[in-house]
Amino acid sequence: MADDVVVLQPGDERAKKIARAMASQTANDIIQAFGEKPMTSSEIAQLMQIPITTAAYHIENLLDAGIL
């Protein structure tokens, strides 16, 4: 996966999705948590002590952006 290179153009819809997803510290924390091991939304919510709806929101944005 580290060898995958994605070239994005300014204004590209995927670039916008990635920027929105990465703008949140919560999203970045979720990425770090998934880097350790596969987890469910409820496990992420419990680990980070956030509502499951918040975890699900960020996970969906990260999936939609192709980050997770």
CHARMM-style PDB file with segment names, atoms N, HN, CA, C and O in Angstrom:
ATOM      1  N   MET     1       0.809  -1.183   0.000  1.00  0.00      PROA
ATOM      2  CA  MET     1       0.000   0.000   0.000  1.00  0.00      PROA
ATOM      3  C   MET     1       0.856   1.252   0.000  1.00  0.00      PROA
ATOM      4  O   MET     1       0.448   2.263  -0.572  1.00  0.00      PROA
ATOM      5  N   ALA     2       2.016   1.225   0.612  1.00  0.00      PROA
ATOM      6  HN  ALA     2       2.348   0.404   1.077  1.00  0.00      PROA
ATOM      7  CA  ALA     2       2.882   2.390   0.649  1.00  0.00      PROA
ATOM      8  C   ALA     2       3.388   2.753  -0.738  1.00  0.00      PROA
ATOM      9  O   ALA     2       3.784   3.894  -0.974  1.00  0.00      PROA
ATOM     10  N   ASP     3       3.379   1.793  -1.660  1.00  0.00      PROA
ATOM     11  HN  ASP     3       3.057   0.866  -1.469  1.00  0.00      PROA
ATOM     12  CA  ASP     3       3.852   2.056  -3.020  1.00  0.00      PROA
ATOM     13  C   ASP     3       2.782   2.654  -3.912  1.00  0.00      PROA
ATOM     14  O   ASP     3       3.081   3.079  -5.028  1.00  0.00      PROA
ATOM     15  N   ASP     4       1.532   2.696  -3.443  1.00  0.00      PROA
ATOM     16  HN  ASP     4       1.289   2.350  -2.536  1.00  0.00      PROA
ATOM     17  CA  ASP     4       0.448   3.259  -4.234  1.00  0.00      PROA
ATOM     18  C   ASP     4       0.572   4.780  -4.244  1.00  0.00      PROA
ATOM     19  O   ASP     4       0.650   5.414  -3.191  1.00  0.00      PROA
ATOM     20  N   VAL     5       0.589   5.354  -5.438  1.00  0.00      PROA
ATOM     21  HN  VAL     5       0.526   4.839  -6.293  1.00  0.00      PROA
ATOM     22  CA  VAL     5       0.664   6.796  -5.581  1.00  0.00      PROA
ATOM     23  C   VAL     5      -0.613   7.271  -6.249  1.00  0.00      PROA
ATOM     24  O   VAL     5      -1.033   6.732  -7.273  1.00  0.00      PROA
ATOM     25  N   VAL     6      -1.216   8.275  -5.662  1.00  0.00      PROA
ATOM     26  HN  VAL     6      -0.875   8.712  -4.830  1.00  0.00      PROA
ATOM     27  CA  VAL     6      -2.432   8.856  -6.219  1.00  0.00      PROA
ATOM     28  C   VAL     6      -2.126  10.300  -6.567  1.00  0.00      PROA
ATOM     29  O   VAL     6      -1.689  11.070  -5.711  1.00  0.00      PROA
ATOM     30  N   VAL     7      -2.353  10.668  -7.815  1.00  0.00      PROA
ATOM     31  HN  VAL     7      -2.709  10.043  -8.510  1.00  0.00      PROA
ATOM     32  CA  VAL     7      -2.144  12.035  -8.255  1.00  0.00      PROA
ATOM     33  C   VAL     7      -3.506  12.716  -8.318  1.00  0.00      PROA
ATOM     34  O   VAL     7      -4.423  12.252  -8.996  1.00  0.00      PROA
ATOM     35  N   LEU     8      -3.613  13.823  -7.596  1.00  0.00      PROA
ATOM     36  HN  LEU     8      -2.868  14.200  -7.046  1.00  0.00      PROA
ATOM     37  CA  LEU     8      -4.868  14.560  -7.546  1.00  0.00      PROA
ATOM     38  C   LEU     8      -4.672  15.955  -8.120  1.00  0.00      PROA
ATOM     39  O   LEU     8      -3.630  16.581  -7.927  1.00  0.00      PROA
ATOM     40  N   GLN     9      -5.664  16.419  -8.809  1.00  0.00      PROA
ATOM     41  HN  GLN     9      -6.511  15.910  -8.965  1.00  0.00      PROA
ATOM     42  CA  GLN     9      -5.645  17.768  -9.348  1.00  0.00      PROA
ATOM     43  C   GLN     9      -6.451  18.679  -8.429  1.00  0.00      PROA
ATOM     44  O   GLN     9      -7.459  18.248  -7.868  1.00  0.00      PROA
ATOM     45  N   PRO    10      -6.024  19.931  -8.263  1.00  0.00      PROA
ATOM     46  CA  PRO    10      -6.819  20.860  -7.456  1.00  0.00      PROA
ATOM     47  C   PRO    10      -8.247  20.931  -7.991  1.00  0.00      PROA
ATOM     48  O   PRO    10      -8.468  21.032  -9.198  1.00  0.00      PROA
ATOM     49  N   GLY    11      -9.188  20.879  -7.093  1.00  0.00      PROA
ATOM     50  HN  GLY    11      -9.008  20.797  -6.113  1.00  0.00      PROA
ATOM     51  CA  GLY    11     -10.591  20.923  -7.495  1.00  0.00      PROA
ATOM     52  C   GLY    11     -11.188  19.565  -7.823  1.00  0.00      PROA
ATOM     53  O   GLY    11     -12.403  19.440  -7.974  1.00  0.00      PROA
ATOM     54  N   ASP    12     -10.333  18.535  -7.937  1.00  0.00      PROA
ATOM     55  HN  ASP    12      -9.346  18.637  -7.815  1.00  0.00      PROA
ATOM     56  CA  ASP    12     -10.799  17.172  -8.185  1.00  0.00      PROA
ATOM     57  C   ASP    12     -11.707  16.749  -7.038  1.00  0.00      PROA
ATOM     58  O   ASP    12     -11.396  17.009  -5.875  1.00  0.00      PROA
ATOM     59  N   GLU    13     -12.805  16.111  -7.344  1.00  0.00      PROA
ATOM     60  HN  GLU    13     -13.058  15.899  -8.288  1.00  0.00      PROA
ATOM     61  CA  GLU    13     -13.778  15.714  -6.316  1.00  0.00      PROA
ATOM     62  C   GLU    13     -13.135  14.820  -5.256  1.00  0.00      PROA
ATOM     63  O   GLU    13     -13.420  14.969  -4.068  1.00  0.00      PROA
ATOM     64  N   ARG    14     -12.280  13.904  -5.669  1.00  0.00      PROA
ATOM     65  HN  ARG    14     -12.048  13.783  -6.634  1.00  0.00      PROA
ATOM     66  CA  ARG    14     -11.621  13.028  -4.689  1.00  0.00      PROA
ATOM     67  C   ARG    14     -10.701  13.847  -3.787  1.00  0.00      PROA
ATOM     68  O   ARG    14     -10.619  13.585  -2.587  1.00  0.00      PROA
ATOM     69  N   ALA    15     -10.015  14.825  -4.349  1.00  0.00      PROA
ATOM     70  HN  ALA    15     -10.082  15.038  -5.323  1.00  0.00      PROA
ATOM     71  CA  ALA    15      -9.147  15.687  -3.539  1.00  0.00      PROA
ATOM     72  C   ALA    15      -9.964  16.427  -2.488  1.00  0.00      PROA
ATOM     73  O   ALA    15      -9.526  16.577  -1.347  1.00  0.00      PROA
ATOM     74  N   LYS    16     -11.140  16.885  -2.867  1.00  0.00      PROA
ATOM     75  HN  LYS    16     -11.496  16.763  -3.794  1.00  0.00      PROA
ATOM     76  CA  LYS    16     -12.018  17.573  -1.917  1.00  0.00      PROA
ATOM     77  C   LYS    16     -12.453  16.636  -0.795  1.00  0.00      PROA
ATOM     78  O   LYS    16     -12.460  17.023   0.373  1.00  0.00      PROA
ATOM     79  N   LYS    17     -12.817  15.401  -1.150  1.00  0.00      PROA
ATOM     80  HN  LYS    17     -12.811  15.087  -2.100  1.00  0.00      PROA
ATOM     81  CA  LYS    17     -13.240  14.421  -0.143  1.00  0.00      PROA
ATOM     82  C   LYS    17     -12.094  14.104   0.821  1.00  0.00      PROA
ATOM     83  O   LYS    17     -12.302  14.005   2.030  1.00  0.00      PROA
ATOM     84  N   ILE    18     -10.899  13.948   0.283  1.00  0.00      PROA
ATOM     85  HN  ILE    18     -10.730  14.029  -0.699  1.00  0.00      PROA
ATOM     86  CA  ILE    18      -9.747  13.654   1.124  1.00  0.00      PROA
ATOM     87  C   ILE    18      -9.464  14.819   2.060  1.00  0.00      PROA
ATOM     88  O   ILE    18      -9.201  14.624   3.247  1.00  0.00      PROA
ATOM     89  N   ALA    19      -9.517  16.022   1.525  1.00  0.00      PROA
ATOM     90  HN  ALA    19      -9.730  16.181   0.561  1.00  0.00      PROA
ATOM     91  CA  ALA    19      -9.260  17.210   2.352  1.00  0.00      PROA
ATOM     92  C   ALA    19     -10.275  17.329   3.481  1.00  0.00      PROA
ATOM     93  O   ALA    19      -9.910  17.616   4.622  1.00  0.00      PROA
ATOM     94  N   ARG    20     -11.559  17.107   3.162  1.00  0.00      PROA
ATOM     95  HN  ARG    20     -11.855  16.874   2.236  1.00  0.00      PROA
ATOM     96  CA  ARG    20     -12.586  17.177   4.209  1.00  0.00      PROA
ATOM     97  C   ARG    20     -12.362  16.098   5.265  1.00  0.00      PROA
ATOM     98  O   ARG    20     -12.494  16.360   6.461  1.00  0.00      PROA
ATOM     99  N   ALA    21     -12.026  14.903   4.831  1.00  0.00      PROA
ATOM    100  HN  ALA    21     -11.919  14.690   3.860  1.00  0.00      PROA
ATOM    101  CA  ALA    21     -11.835  13.799   5.777  1.00  0.00      PROA
ATOM    102  C   ALA    21     -10.617  14.041   6.665  1.00  0.00      PROA
ATOM    103  O   ALA    21     -10.644  13.727   7.855  1.00  0.00      PROA
ATOM    104  N   MET    22      -9.563  14.591   6.100  1.00  0.00      PROA
ATOM    105  HN  MET    22      -9.541  14.846   5.133  1.00  0.00      PROA
ATOM    106  CA  MET    22      -8.317  14.776   6.843  1.00  0.00      PROA
ATOM    107  C   MET    22      -8.308  16.041   7.696  1.00  0.00      PROA
ATOM    108  O   MET    22      -7.395  16.231   8.499  1.00  0.00      PROA
ATOM    109  N   ALA    23      -9.295  16.898   7.540  1.00  0.00      PROA
ATOM    110  HN  ALA    23     -10.037  16.744   6.887  1.00  0.00      PROA
ATOM    111  CA  ALA    23      -9.330  18.156   8.286  1.00  0.00      PROA
ATOM    112  C   ALA    23      -9.656  17.956   9.764  1.00  0.00      PROA
ATOM    113  O   ALA    23      -9.479  18.873  10.565  1.00  0.00      PROA
ATOM    114  N   SER    24     -10.117  16.798  10.120  1.00  0.00      PROA
ATOM    115  HN  SER    24     -10.260  16.053   9.469  1.00  0.00      PROA
ATOM    116  CA  SER    24     -10.557  16.530  11.488  1.00  0.00      PROA
ATOM    117  C   SER    24      -9.513  15.744  12.278  1.00  0.00      PROA
ATOM    118  O   SER    24      -8.973  14.749  11.797  1.00  0.00      PROA
ATOM    119  N   GLN    25      -9.243  16.200  13.479  1.00  0.00      PROA
ATOM    120  HN  GLN    25      -9.683  17.009  13.870  1.00  0.00      PROA
ATOM    121  CA  GLN    25      -8.338  15.459  14.366  1.00  0.00      PROA
ATOM    122  C   GLN    25      -8.936  14.100  14.713  1.00  0.00      PROA
ATOM    123  O   GLN    25      -8.213  13.112  14.839  1.00  0.00      PROA
ATOM    124  N   THR    26     -10.258  14.052  14.866  1.00  0.00      PROA
ATOM    125  HN  THR    26     -10.846  14.855  14.763  1.00  0.00      PROA
ATOM    126  CA  THR    26     -10.930  12.780  15.161  1.00  0.00      PROA
ATOM    127  C   THR    26     -10.688  11.787  14.037  1.00  0.00      PROA
ATOM    128  O   THR    26     -10.392  10.620  14.289  1.00  0.00      PROA
ATOM    129  N   ALA    27     -10.813  12.245  12.799  1.00  0.00      PROA
ATOM    130  HN  ALA    27     -11.054  13.194  12.595  1.00  0.00      PROA
ATOM    131  CA  ALA    27     -10.570  11.370  11.652  1.00  0.00      PROA
ATOM    132  C   ALA    27      -9.135  10.865  11.653  1.00  0.00      PROA
ATOM    133  O   ALA    27      -8.887   9.690  11.381  1.00  0.00      PROA
ATOM    134  N   ASN    28      -8.199  11.738  11.955  1.00  0.00      PROA
ATOM    135  HN  ASN    28      -8.400  12.693  12.176  1.00  0.00      PROA
ATOM    136  CA  ASN    28      -6.796  11.326  12.014  1.00  0.00      PROA
ATOM    137  C   ASN    28      -6.563  10.303  13.124  1.00  0.00      PROA
ATOM    138  O   ASN    28      -5.798   9.354  12.948  1.00  0.00      PROA
ATOM    139  N   ASP    29      -7.213  10.495  14.248  1.00  0.00      PROA
ATOM    140  HN  ASP    29      -7.834  11.266  14.391  1.00  0.00      PROA
ATOM    141  CA  ASP    29      -7.100   9.530  15.347  1.00  0.00      PROA
ATOM    142  C   ASP    29      -7.685   8.180  14.949  1.00  0.00      PROA
ATOM    143  O   ASP    29      -7.154   7.134  15.321  1.00  0.00      PROA
ATOM    144  N   ILE    30      -8.769   8.206  14.200  1.00  0.00      PROA
ATOM    145  HN  ILE    30      -9.200   9.056  13.898  1.00  0.00      PROA
ATOM    146  CA  ILE    30      -9.391   6.959  13.731  1.00  0.00      PROA
ATOM    147  C   ILE    30      -8.450   6.228  12.774  1.00  0.00      PROA
ATOM    148  O   ILE    30      -8.313   5.007  12.851  1.00  0.00      PROA
ATOM    149  N   ILE    31      -7.809   6.963  11.882  1.00  0.00      PROA
ATOM    150  HN  ILE    31      -7.921   7.955  11.820  1.00  0.00      PROA
ATOM    151  CA  ILE    31      -6.845   6.346  10.961  1.00  0.00      PROA
ATOM    152  C   ILE    31      -5.742   5.649  11.751  1.00  0.00      PROA
ATOM    153  O   ILE    31      -5.358   4.523  11.436  1.00  0.00      PROA
ATOM    154  N   GLN    32      -5.239   6.322  12.772  1.00  0.00      PROA
ATOM    155  HN  GLN    32      -5.550   7.237  13.028  1.00  0.00      PROA
ATOM    156  CA  GLN    32      -4.195   5.731  13.606  1.00  0.00      PROA
ATOM    157  C   GLN    32      -4.689   4.460  14.296  1.00  0.00      PROA
ATOM    158  O   GLN    32      -3.963   3.468  14.370  1.00  0.00      PROA
ATOM    159  N   ALA    33      -5.915   4.489  14.796  1.00  0.00      PROA
ATOM    160  HN  ALA    33      -6.504   5.295  14.735  1.00  0.00      PROA
ATOM    161  CA  ALA    33      -6.475   3.320  15.479  1.00  0.00      PROA
ATOM    162  C   ALA    33      -6.609   2.141  14.518  1.00  0.00      PROA
ATOM    163  O   ALA    33      -6.315   1.005  14.890  1.00  0.00      PROA
ATOM    164  N   PHE    34      -7.048   2.401  13.287  1.00  0.00      PROA
ATOM    165  HN  PHE    34      -7.287   3.324  12.985  1.00  0.00      PROA
ATOM    166  CA  PHE    34      -7.179   1.327  12.302  1.00  0.00      PROA
ATOM    167  C   PHE    34      -5.809   0.801  11.876  1.00  0.00      PROA
ATOM    168  O   PHE    34      -5.694  -0.338  11.425  1.00  0.00      PROA
ATOM    169  N   GLY    35      -4.787   1.618  12.016  1.00  0.00      PROA
ATOM    170  HN  GLY    35      -4.882   2.543  12.382  1.00  0.00      PROA
ATOM    171  CA  GLY    35      -3.442   1.176  11.665  1.00  0.00      PROA
ATOM    172  C   GLY    35      -2.914   0.107  12.600  1.00  0.00      PROA
ATOM    173  O   GLY    35      -2.023  -0.662  12.237  1.00  0.00      PROA
ATOM    174  N   GLU    36      -3.464   0.060  13.802  1.00  0.00      PROA
ATOM    175  HN  GLU    36      -4.188   0.684  14.096  1.00  0.00      PROA
ATOM    176  CA  GLU    36      -3.013  -0.921  14.788  1.00  0.00      PROA
ATOM    177  C   GLU    36      -3.646  -2.286  14.556  1.00  0.00      PROA
ATOM    178  O   GLU    36      -2.969  -3.311  14.641  1.00  0.00      PROA
ATOM    179  N   LYS    37      -4.945  -2.301  14.264  1.00  0.00      PROA
ATOM    180  HN  LYS    37      -5.495  -1.469  14.196  1.00  0.00      PROA
ATOM    181  CA  LYS    37      -5.643  -3.568  14.022  1.00  0.00      PROA
ATOM    182  C   LYS    37      -7.029  -3.262  13.461  1.00  0.00      PROA
ATOM    183  O   LYS    37      -7.538  -2.158  13.650  1.00  0.00      PROA
ATOM    184  N   PRO    38      -7.644  -4.223  12.776  1.00  0.00      PROA
ATOM    185  CA  PRO    38      -9.014  -4.012  12.301  1.00  0.00      PROA
ATOM    186  C   PRO    38      -9.964  -3.835  13.487  1.00  0.00      PROA
ATOM    187  O   PRO    38      -9.861  -4.553  14.482  1.00  0.00      PROA
ATOM    188  N   MET    39     -10.869  -2.896  13.380  1.00  0.00      PROA
ATOM    189  HN  MET    39     -10.952  -2.313  12.572  1.00  0.00      PROA
ATOM    190  CA  MET    39     -11.805  -2.615  14.469  1.00  0.00      PROA
ATOM    191  C   MET    39     -13.180  -2.292  13.897  1.00  0.00      PROA
ATOM    192  O   MET    39     -13.308  -1.888  12.741  1.00  0.00      PROA
ATOM    193  N   THR    40     -14.191  -2.474  14.714  1.00  0.00      PROA
ATOM    194  HN  THR    40     -14.088  -2.802  15.653  1.00  0.00      PROA
ATOM    195  CA  THR    40     -15.548  -2.081  14.339  1.00  0.00      PROA
ATOM    196  C   THR    40     -15.771  -0.621  14.742  1.00  0.00      PROA
ATOM    197  O   THR    40     -14.987  -0.042  15.494  1.00  0.00      PROA
ATOM    198  N   SER    41     -16.845  -0.048  14.231  1.00  0.00      PROA
ATOM    199  HN  SER    41     -17.482  -0.518  13.620  1.00  0.00      PROA
ATOM    200  CA  SER    41     -17.198   1.329  14.602  1.00  0.00      PROA
ATOM    201  C   SER    41     -17.407   1.452  16.103  1.00  0.00      PROA
ATOM    202  O   SER    41     -16.980   2.432  16.713  1.00  0.00      PROA
ATOM    203  N   SER    42     -18.051   0.476  16.693  1.00  0.00      PROA
ATOM    204  HN  SER    42     -18.397  -0.321  16.198  1.00  0.00      PROA
ATOM    205  CA  SER    42     -18.300   0.545  18.131  1.00  0.00      PROA
ATOM    206  C   SER    42     -17.007   0.395  18.929  1.00  0.00      PROA
ATOM    207  O   SER    42     -16.868   1.012  19.985  1.00  0.00      PROA
ATOM    208  N   GLU    43     -16.069  -0.402  18.453  1.00  0.00      PROA
ATOM    209  HN  GLU    43     -16.182  -0.903  17.595  1.00  0.00      PROA
ATOM    210  CA  GLU    43     -14.780  -0.514  19.131  1.00  0.00      PROA
ATOM    211  C   GLU    43     -14.006   0.809  19.055  1.00  0.00      PROA
ATOM    212  O   GLU    43     -13.380   1.229  20.028  1.00  0.00      PROA
ATOM    213  N   ILE    44     -14.057   1.450  17.899  1.00  0.00      PROA
ATOM    214  HN  ILE    44     -14.566   1.109  17.108  1.00  0.00      PROA
ATOM    215  CA  ILE    44     -13.411   2.758  17.737  1.00  0.00      PROA
ATOM    216  C   ILE    44     -14.041   3.763  18.689  1.00  0.00      PROA
ATOM    217  O   ILE    44     -13.333   4.492  19.384  1.00  0.00      PROA
ATOM    218  N   ALA    45     -15.374   3.805  18.722  1.00  0.00      PROA
ATOM    219  HN  ALA    45     -15.949   3.213  18.157  1.00  0.00      PROA
ATOM    220  CA  ALA    45     -16.085   4.743  19.596  1.00  0.00      PROA
ATOM    221  C   ALA    45     -15.709   4.524  21.049  1.00  0.00      PROA
ATOM    222  O   ALA    45     -15.473   5.481  21.787  1.00  0.00      PROA
ATOM    223  N   GLN    46     -15.653   3.274  21.456  1.00  0.00      PROA
ATOM    224  HN  GLN    46     -15.845   2.497  20.856  1.00  0.00      PROA
ATOM    225  CA  GLN    46     -15.300   2.954  22.847  1.00  0.00      PROA
ATOM    226  C   GLN    46     -13.857   3.339  23.133  1.00  0.00      PROA
ATOM    227  O   GLN    46     -13.577   3.951  24.164  1.00  0.00      PROA
ATOM    228  N   LEU    47     -12.941   2.993  22.244  1.00  0.00      PROA
ATOM    229  HN  LEU    47     -13.169   2.496  21.406  1.00  0.00      PROA
ATOM    230  CA  LEU    47     -11.532   3.307  22.430  1.00  0.00      PROA
ATOM    231  C   LEU    47     -11.300   4.814  22.540  1.00  0.00      PROA
ATOM    232  O   LEU    47     -10.525   5.273  23.379  1.00  0.00      PROA
ATOM    233  N   MET    48     -11.979   5.574  21.684  1.00  0.00      PROA
ATOM    234  HN  MET    48     -12.608   5.201  21.002  1.00  0.00      PROA
ATOM    235  CA  MET    48     -11.764   7.018  21.640  1.00  0.00      PROA
ATOM    236  C   MET    48     -12.702   7.791  22.567  1.00  0.00      PROA
ATOM    237  O   MET    48     -12.589   9.008  22.714  1.00  0.00      PROA
ATOM    238  N   GLN    49     -13.621   7.067  23.181  1.00  0.00      PROA
ATOM    239  HN  GLN    49     -13.714   6.079  23.062  1.00  0.00      PROA
ATOM    240  CA  GLN    49     -14.613   7.680  24.073  1.00  0.00      PROA
ATOM    241  C   GLN    49     -15.409   8.779  23.364  1.00  0.00      PROA
ATOM    242  O   GLN    49     -15.531   9.906  23.843  1.00  0.00      PROA
ATOM    243  N   ILE    50     -15.949   8.392  22.187  1.00  0.00      PROA
ATOM    244  HN  ILE    50     -15.850   7.477  21.798  1.00  0.00      PROA
ATOM    245  CA  ILE    50     -16.805   9.281  21.401  1.00  0.00      PROA
ATOM    246  C   ILE    50     -18.093   8.535  21.081  1.00  0.00      PROA
ATOM    247  O   ILE    50     -18.121   7.305  21.118  1.00  0.00      PROA
ATOM    248  N   PRO    51     -19.161   9.265  20.766  1.00  0.00      PROA
ATOM    249  CA  PRO    51     -20.407   8.586  20.386  1.00  0.00      PROA
ATOM    250  C   PRO    51     -20.204   7.742  19.126  1.00  0.00      PROA
ATOM    251  O   PRO    51     -19.424   8.103  18.244  1.00  0.00      PROA
ATOM    252  N   ILE    52     -20.908   6.625  19.055  1.00  0.00      PROA
ATOM    253  HN  ILE    52     -21.541   6.332  19.771  1.00  0.00      PROA
ATOM    254  CA  ILE    52     -20.777   5.751  17.883  1.00  0.00      PROA
ATOM    255  C   ILE    52     -21.196   6.474  16.609  1.00  0.00      PROA
ATOM    256  O   ILE    52     -20.668   6.196  15.532  1.00  0.00      PROA
ATOM    257  N   THR    53     -22.144   7.403  16.728  1.00  0.00      PROA
ATOM    258  HN  THR    53     -22.573   7.629  17.603  1.00  0.00      PROA
ATOM    259  CA  THR    53     -22.558   8.164  15.536  1.00  0.00      PROA
ATOM    260  C   THR    53     -21.407   9.023  15.011  1.00  0.00      PROA
ATOM    261  O   THR    53     -21.253   9.189  13.801  1.00  0.00      PROA
ATOM    262  N   THR    54     -20.612   9.561  15.911  1.00  0.00      PROA
ATOM    263  HN  THR    54     -20.737   9.427  16.894  1.00  0.00      PROA
ATOM    264  CA  THR    54     -19.444  10.358  15.503  1.00  0.00      PROA
ATOM    265  C   THR    54     -18.415   9.468  14.830  1.00  0.00      PROA
ATOM    266  O   THR    54     -17.867   9.821  13.785  1.00  0.00      PROA
ATOM    267  N   ALA    55     -18.156   8.320  15.426  1.00  0.00      PROA
ATOM    268  HN  ALA    55     -18.602   8.034  16.274  1.00  0.00      PROA
ATOM    269  CA  ALA    55     -17.205   7.374  14.836  1.00  0.00      PROA
ATOM    270  C   ALA    55     -17.678   6.936  13.453  1.00  0.00      PROA
ATOM    271  O   ALA    55     -16.899   6.921  12.501  1.00  0.00      PROA
ATOM    272  N   ALA    56     -18.938   6.586  13.348  1.00  0.00      PROA
ATOM    273  HN  ALA    56     -19.572   6.598  14.122  1.00  0.00      PROA
ATOM    274  CA  ALA    56     -19.485   6.130  12.065  1.00  0.00      PROA
ATOM    275  C   ALA    56     -19.405   7.224  11.007  1.00  0.00      PROA
ATOM    276  O   ALA    56     -19.085   6.947   9.851  1.00  0.00      PROA
ATOM    277  N   TYR    57     -19.693   8.458  11.393  1.00  0.00      PROA
ATOM    278  HN  TYR    57     -19.953   8.683  12.332  1.00  0.00      PROA
ATOM    279  CA  TYR    57     -19.630   9.594  10.473  1.00  0.00      PROA
ATOM    280  C   TYR    57     -18.215   9.724   9.889  1.00  0.00      PROA
ATOM    281  O   TYR    57     -18.049   9.831   8.674  1.00  0.00      PROA
ATOM    282  N   HSD    58     -17.220   9.716  10.744  1.00  0.00      PROA
ATOM    283  HN  HSD    58     -17.355   9.629  11.731  1.00  0.00      PROA
ATOM    284  CA  HSD    58     -15.847   9.887  10.282  1.00  0.00      PROA
ATOM    285  C   HSD    58     -15.366   8.679   9.484  1.00  0.00      PROA
ATOM    286  O   HSD    58     -14.665   8.832   8.483  1.00  0.00      PROA
ATOM    287  N   ILE    59     -15.736   7.498   9.918  1.00  0.00      PROA
ATOM    288  HN  ILE    59     -16.306   7.374  10.730  1.00  0.00      PROA
ATOM    289  CA  ILE    59     -15.344   6.288   9.187  1.00  0.00      PROA
ATOM    290  C   ILE    59     -15.953   6.304   7.786  1.00  0.00      PROA
ATOM    291  O   ILE    59     -15.277   5.973   6.812  1.00  0.00      PROA
ATOM    292  N   GLU    60     -17.207   6.682   7.684  1.00  0.00      PROA
ATOM    293  HN  GLU    60     -17.756   6.951   8.475  1.00  0.00      PROA
ATOM    294  CA  GLU    60     -17.845   6.738   6.361  1.00  0.00      PROA
ATOM    295  C   GLU    60     -17.156   7.763   5.462  1.00  0.00      PROA
ATOM    296  O   GLU    60     -16.926   7.495   4.283  1.00  0.00      PROA
ATOM    297  N   ASN    61     -16.824   8.931   6.008  1.00  0.00      PROA
ATOM    298  HN  ASN    61     -17.011   9.149   6.966  1.00  0.00      PROA
ATOM    299  CA  ASN    61     -16.118   9.947   5.222  1.00  0.00      PROA
ATOM    300  C   ASN    61     -14.744   9.436   4.754  1.00  0.00      PROA
ATOM    301  O   ASN    61     -14.341   9.662   3.613  1.00  0.00      PROA
ATOM    302  N   LEU    62     -14.046   8.753   5.648  1.00  0.00      PROA
ATOM    303  HN  LEU    62     -14.373   8.570   6.575  1.00  0.00      PROA
ATOM    304  CA  LEU    62     -12.731   8.214   5.293  1.00  0.00      PROA
ATOM    305  C   LEU    62     -12.847   7.114   4.240  1.00  0.00      PROA
ATOM    306  O   LEU    62     -12.009   7.025   3.342  1.00  0.00      PROA
ATOM    307  N   LEU    63     -13.861   6.291   4.343  1.00  0.00      PROA
ATOM    308  HN  LEU    63     -14.541   6.363   5.073  1.00  0.00      PROA
ATOM    309  CA  LEU    63     -14.094   5.251   3.325  1.00  0.00      PROA
ATOM    310  C   LEU    63     -14.457   5.879   1.995  1.00  0.00      PROA
ATOM    311  O   LEU    63     -13.956   5.464   0.950  1.00  0.00      PROA
ATOM    312  N   ASP    64     -15.332   6.885   2.028  1.00  0.00      PROA
ATOM    313  HN  ASP    64     -15.739   7.223   2.877  1.00  0.00      PROA
ATOM    314  CA  ASP    64     -15.765   7.562   0.802  1.00  0.00      PROA
ATOM    315  C   ASP    64     -14.594   8.243   0.105  1.00  0.00      PROA
ATOM    316  O   ASP    64     -14.550   8.310  -1.124  1.00  0.00      PROA
ATOM    317  N   ALA    65     -13.653   8.745   0.885  1.00  0.00      PROA
ATOM    318  HN  ALA    65     -13.689   8.691   1.883  1.00  0.00      PROA
ATOM    319  CA  ALA    65     -12.471   9.406   0.321  1.00  0.00      PROA
ATOM    320  C   ALA    65     -11.406   8.406  -0.128  1.00  0.00      PROA
ATOM    321  O   ALA    65     -10.419   8.785  -0.757  1.00  0.00      PROA
ATOM    322  N   GLY    66     -11.611   7.127   0.199  1.00  0.00      PROA
ATOM    323  HN  GLY    66     -12.413   6.819   0.710  1.00  0.00      PROA
ATOM    324  CA  GLY    66     -10.647   6.104  -0.197  1.00  0.00      PROA
ATOM    325  C   GLY    66      -9.446   6.025   0.724  1.00  0.00      PROA
ATOM    326  O   GLY    66      -8.421   5.446   0.364  1.00  0.00      PROA
ATOM    327  N   ILE    67      -9.567   6.602   1.909  1.00  0.00      PROA
ATOM    328  HN  ILE    67     -10.400   7.072   2.201  1.00  0.00      PROA
ATOM    329  CA  ILE    67      -8.459   6.599   2.867  1.00  0.00      PROA
ATOM    330  C   ILE    67      -8.453   5.318   3.674  1.00  0.00      PROA
ATOM    331  O   ILE    67      -7.388   4.790   3.994  1.00  0.00      PROA
ATOM    332  N   LEU    68      -9.621   4.817   4.004  1.00  0.00      PROA
ATOM    333  HN  LEU    68     -10.486   5.246   3.744  1.00  0.00      PROA
ATOM    334  CA  LEU    68      -9.747   3.532   4.714  1.00  0.00      PROA
ATOM    335  C   LEU    68     -10.271   2.500   3.744  1.00  0.00      PROA
ATOM    336  OT1 LEU    68     -10.457   1.342   4.117  1.00  0.00      PROA
TER     337      LEU     68
END
